[in-house]
Amino acid sequence: MKTEIIQTLTANFESYANKSENGVEFWLARDLQGLLGYEKWDNFLNVIEKAKTACEVSKHNVSDHFADAGKKVLIG
């Protein structure tokens, strides 16, 4: 992959980063869903579950990498 493409993809990914009050960066799954090209939430949810399994298999604490969080939706 060309360096320019990698830099563009990285910048795009980083633009979706959020920061906690303590300055910790995090990304919301709903934001990453579209960024990674998943149109349906159910399909992306399967990917998240596989990633959690990979954490467990590699002896990493899932809760250190995946926080169950909800995003509030404005209702008009």
C-alpha positions as a printed NumPy array, in Angstrom:
array([[  0.   ,   0.   ,   0.   ],
       [  1.314,   3.428,  -0.812],
       [  2.472,   5.65 ,   2.027],
       [ -0.039,   8.383,   1.107],
       [ -2.959,   5.963,   1.309],
       [ -1.828,   4.672,   4.694],
       [ -1.443,   8.218,   6.009],
       [ -4.913,   9.148,   4.745],
       [ -6.52 ,   6.07 ,   6.291],
       [ -4.725,   6.675,   9.595],
       [ -5.78 ,  10.325,   9.683],
       [ -9.377,   9.335,   8.901],
       [ -9.347,   6.74 ,  11.697],
       [ -7.797,   9.195,  14.172],
       [-10.432,  11.813,  13.302],
       [-13.054,   9.53 ,  14.884],
       [-11.214,   9.34 ,  18.208],
       [-12.939,  10.602,  21.334],
       [-11.222,  11.506,  24.604],
       [-12.353,  10.774,  28.124],
       [-12.12 ,  13.307,  30.921],
       [ -8.785,  11.686,  31.823],
       [ -7.436,  12.134,  28.286],
       [ -7.786,   8.467,  27.277],
       [ -8.575,   7.996,  23.585],
       [-11.439,   5.714,  22.576],
       [-13.578,   4.971,  19.543],
       [-17.296,   4.24 ,  19.425],
       [-18.327,   1.07 ,  17.618],
       [-21.121,   2.837,  15.73 ],
       [-18.563,   5.288,  14.325],
       [-16.137,   2.524,  13.375],
       [-18.91 ,   0.528,  11.737],
       [-19.246,   2.946,   8.828],
       [-15.562,   3.77 ,   8.713],
       [-14.732,   0.087,   8.225],
       [-17.417,  -0.387,   5.569],
       [-20.071,  -2.32 ,   7.473],
       [-23.571,  -1.237,   6.473],
       [-25.445,  -3.479,   8.907],
       [-24.888,  -3.275,  12.659],
       [-25.489,  -7.036,  13.051],
       [-22.565,  -7.822,  10.74 ],
       [-20.27 ,  -5.467,  12.626],
       [-21.435,  -6.829,  15.979],
       [-20.203, -10.265,  14.845],
       [-16.773,  -8.744,  14.163],
       [-16.716,  -7.186,  17.627],
       [-17.538, -10.548,  19.212],
       [-14.707, -12.211,  17.264],
       [-12.316,  -9.489,  18.441],
       [-13.384, -10.08 ,  22.046],
       [-12.746, -13.807,  21.592],
       [ -9.291, -13.022,  20.183],
       [ -8.58 , -10.991,  23.338],
       [ -9.583, -13.894,  25.553],
       [ -7.541, -16.421,  23.555],
       [ -4.457, -14.195,  23.74 ],
       [ -4.976, -13.882,  27.521],
       [ -5.886, -10.195,  27.466],
       [ -8.646,  -8.839,  29.664],
       [-11.586,  -8.043,  27.373],
       [-12.795,  -5.243,  29.641],
       [ -9.428,  -3.494,  29.165],
       [-10.163,  -3.138,  25.447],
       [-13.956,  -3.161,  25.088],
       [-16.272,  -1.088,  27.237],
       [-19.974,  -1.73 ,  27.049],
       [-21.314,   1.746,  26.471],
       [-24.362,   3.284,  24.973],
       [-24.662,   6.42 ,  22.921],
       [-27.66 ,   8.593,  23.621],
       [-29.897,   9.394,  20.703],
       [-31.697,  12.718,  20.516],
       [-35.409,  12.226,  20.082],
       [-37.288,  15.117,  18.562]])
